[in-house]
């Protein structure tokens, strides 16, 4: 049971957002209650109203916090990636899995239906612009013959399913203990398999991100 504590000015709001993230992961959106958040933060229920008008106001703050952290991770991944469009796209998937491991409560909160819609209009616009940029880069890669001529929506769906599924497997404990280094390696392996596809390759393929040559099999 959390104990009551005294917060310096400005710290209680951040503590309540952290407690809200944990409560959301534990109780889900239907069971989410301000009284439970206050209990987790170790304060009285009325103290919550010093910073948030109601439950919706607190959930909006949670959404903004989660969107900011995820955007920072995605932006850093793209900035650090080589100019090749496929490696930039793959880097965002790897960063997504690493984000889930580094910030599991934020990741779980973002998985709550409708939570991201509570983020600020500016955040939603930046997220949309980021997705549009990814689509343009994938289209350029298709035009250059670097990837197959599948519908872009199909490619994005498959990529999202792979990295989100991997993140959920990790957080669910199905893959054992996973730190950042292990998460990175798992994401590299999964995205390599996705990029290569499952058709047989007589001469194998070379993974430019890891420098690994994978032996193919004649089909």
C-alpha positions as CSV (number, residue, x, y, z in Angstrom):
1,X,0.0,0.0,0.0
2,X,1.6,3.3,-1.0
3,X,2.3,5.7,1.9
4,X,1.3,9.3,2.0
5,X,4.2,11.6,1.0
6,X,4.8,15.3,0.6
7,X,5.6,16.5,-3.0
8,X,7.5,19.6,-3.8
9,X,5.6,22.1,-6.0
10,X,5.2,20.7,-9.5
11,X,6.1,17.1,-8.7
12,X,2.6,15.9,-7.8
13,X,1.3,16.3,-11.4
14,X,4.1,14.1,-12.8
15,X,3.5,11.6,-10.0
16,X,-0.2,11.4,-10.8
17,X,0.5,10.8,-14.5
18,X,2.9,8.0,-13.6
19,X,0.3,6.5,-11.2
20,X,-2.4,6.8,-13.9
21,X,-0.2,4.9,-16.3
22,X,0.1,2.1,-13.8
23,X,-3.5,2.1,-13.0
24,X,-4.5,2.1,-16.7
25,X,-2.2,-0.9,-17.3
26,X,-3.7,-2.7,-14.3
27,X,-7.4,-1.9,-14.5
28,X,-7.9,-0.9,-18.2
29,X,-10.0,2.0,-19.3
30,X,-13.2,0.7,-17.9
31,X,-11.9,0.2,-14.4
32,X,-9.8,3.4,-14.4
33,X,-10.7,5.6,-11.4
34,X,-9.2,8.7,-9.9
35,X,-9.5,7.3,-6.4
36,X,-7.3,4.4,-7.4
37,X,-4.8,6.7,-9.0
38,X,-4.6,8.8,-5.9
39,X,-4.0,5.6,-3.8
40,X,-1.2,4.6,-6.1
41,X,0.4,8.1,-5.8
42,X,0.0,8.0,-2.1
43,X,-2.2,11.1,-1.8
44,X,-5.8,11.8,-0.9
45,X,-8.4,11.7,-3.7
46,X,-9.1,15.5,-3.4
47,X,-5.4,16.2,-4.1
48,X,-5.9,14.9,-7.7
49,X,-8.2,17.8,-8.4
50,X,-5.5,20.3,-7.7
51,X,-4.0,19.4,-11.1
52,X,-6.8,17.6,-13.1
53,X,-10.5,18.6,-13.5
54,X,-11.7,15.0,-13.8
55,X,-10.8,11.5,-15.1
56,X,-10.9,12.7,-18.8
57,X,-8.5,15.5,-18.0
58,X,-6.0,13.1,-16.5
59,X,-6.4,10.6,-19.3
60,X,-5.6,13.4,-21.8
61,X,-2.4,14.2,-19.9
62,X,-1.5,10.5,-20.0
63,X,-2.1,10.4,-23.8
64,X,0.1,13.5,-24.3
65,X,2.9,12.1,-22.2
66,X,2.8,8.8,-24.1
67,X,2.6,10.4,-27.5
68,X,5.6,12.7,-26.7
69,X,7.8,9.8,-25.6
70,X,6.9,7.7,-28.6
71,X,7.5,10.5,-31.0
72,X,10.9,11.2,-29.5
73,X,11.9,7.6,-29.9
74,X,10.7,7.4,-33.5
75,X,12.3,10.7,-34.5
76,X,15.7,9.7,-32.9
77,X,15.6,6.4,-34.8
78,X,15.0,8.1,-38.1
79,X,17.7,10.7,-37.5
80,X,20.3,8.0,-36.6
81,X,19.4,5.7,-39.5
82,X,21.2,5.7,-42.9
83,X,19.5,7.6,-45.8
84,X,18.3,4.4,-47.3
85,X,14.5,4.4,-47.1
86,X,14.2,0.7,-46.2
87,X,16.7,1.0,-43.4
88,X,15.0,4.1,-42.1
89,X,11.6,2.3,-42.1
90,X,13.1,-0.8,-40.4
91,X,14.8,1.4,-37.8
92,X,11.4,2.8,-36.7
93,X,10.2,-0.8,-36.1
94,X,13.2,-1.6,-34.0
95,X,12.8,1.6,-32.1
96,X,9.1,0.7,-31.4
97,X,10.1,-2.6,-29.8
98,X,12.8,-0.9,-27.8
99,X,10.3,1.7,-26.7
100,X,8.0,-1.0,-25.4
101,X,10.8,-2.5,-23.3
102,X,12.0,0.8,-22.0
103,X,8.6,2.2,-21.3
104,X,6.2,-0.7,-20.8
105,X,3.5,1.3,-19.1
106,X,3.5,3.9,-21.8
107,X,3.3,1.2,-24.5
108,X,0.4,-0.5,-22.8
109,X,-1.4,2.8,-22.4
110,X,-1.0,3.5,-26.1
111,X,-2.6,0.1,-26.8
112,X,-5.8,1.3,-25.1
113,X,-8.3,2.0,-27.9
114,X,-9.0,5.7,-28.3
115,X,-6.2,6.9,-25.9
116,X,-4.1,8.4,-28.7
117,X,-7.1,10.4,-29.9
118,X,-6.8,12.3,-26.6
119,X,-3.4,13.6,-27.5
120,X,-3.0,17.2,-28.7
121,X,-4.0,18.2,-32.3
122,X,-0.3,19.1,-32.9
123,X,0.8,15.7,-31.8
124,X,-1.7,14.0,-34.0
125,X,-0.6,16.1,-36.9
126,X,3.0,15.3,-36.4
127,X,2.2,11.6,-36.2
128,X,0.2,11.8,-39.4
129,X,3.1,13.7,-41.1
130,X,5.5,11.0,-39.9
131,X,3.3,8.2,-41.4
132,X,3.0,10.1,-44.7
133,X,6.8,10.4,-44.8
134,X,7.1,6.7,-44.3
135,X,4.7,6.0,-47.1
136,X,6.6,8.3,-49.5
137,X,9.9,6.6,-48.7
138,X,8.3,3.1,-49.3
139,X,6.9,4.3,-52.6
140,X,10.3,5.6,-53.6
141,X,11.8,2.2,-52.6
142,X,9.2,0.5,-54.8
143,X,9.9,2.8,-57.7
144,X,13.6,1.9,-57.4
145,X,12.8,-1.8,-57.4
146,X,14.0,-2.3,-53.8
147,X,10.8,-3.9,-52.6
148,X,8.0,-5.8,-54.2
149,X,5.1,-4.0,-55.8
150,X,2.7,-4.9,-53.0
151,X,0.1,-2.3,-51.9
152,X,1.7,0.0,-49.4
153,X,-1.2,-0.5,-47.0
154,X,-0.4,-4.2,-47.0
155,X,3.3,-3.6,-46.3
156,X,2.5,-1.2,-43.5
157,X,0.0,-3.6,-41.9
158,X,2.4,-6.5,-42.0
159,X,5.2,-4.4,-40.5
160,X,3.0,-3.0,-37.8
161,X,1.7,-6.5,-36.9
162,X,5.3,-7.9,-36.6
163,X,6.7,-5.2,-34.4
164,X,3.6,-4.8,-32.2
165,X,3.2,-8.6,-31.9
166,X,6.9,-8.9,-30.9
167,X,6.5,-6.1,-28.3
168,X,3.5,-7.8,-26.8
169,X,5.3,-11.2,-26.7
170,X,8.2,-9.5,-24.8
171,X,6.0,-7.7,-22.3
172,X,3.9,-10.8,-21.8
173,X,7.0,-12.7,-20.7
174,X,6.8,-15.3,-23.5
175,X,10.4,-14.7,-24.6
176,X,12.0,-14.7,-21.2
177,X,14.0,-11.8,-19.7
178,X,14.5,-9.1,-22.3
179,X,16.7,-6.1,-21.8
180,X,17.4,-3.4,-24.4
181,X,20.2,-5.3,-26.1
182,X,18.0,-8.4,-26.4
183,X,15.0,-6.4,-27.6
184,X,17.1,-4.8,-30.3
185,X,18.4,-8.2,-31.5
186,X,14.9,-9.7,-31.5
187,X,13.6,-6.7,-33.5
188,X,16.5,-6.9,-36.0
189,X,15.8,-10.7,-36.5
190,X,12.0,-10.2,-36.9
191,X,12.3,-7.3,-39.3
192,X,15.0,-9.1,-41.3
193,X,12.6,-12.1,-41.8
194,X,9.8,-9.8,-42.8
195,X,11.9,-7.9,-45.3
196,X,13.3,-11.1,-46.9
197,X,9.9,-12.8,-47.0
198,X,9.5,-16.6,-47.0
199,X,10.0,-17.5,-50.6
200,X,13.1,-19.7,-51.2
201,X,16.3,-18.0,-52.3
202,X,18.9,-20.1,-54.2
203,X,21.7,-17.7,-53.3
204,X,20.5,-16.5,-49.9
205,X,20.3,-12.9,-49.0
206,X,22.5,-10.3,-47.2
207,X,21.2,-8.3,-44.3
208,X,22.7,-4.8,-44.7
209,X,21.8,-3.8,-41.2
210,X,23.7,-6.6,-39.4
211,X,26.1,-7.6,-42.2
212,X,24.9,-11.2,-41.9
213,X,24.6,-13.4,-45.0
214,X,21.7,-15.9,-44.7
215,X,22.0,-19.1,-46.7
216,X,19.1,-19.6,-49.1
217,X,17.5,-22.8,-50.3
218,X,16.7,-23.9,-53.8
219,X,13.1,-24.0,-54.6
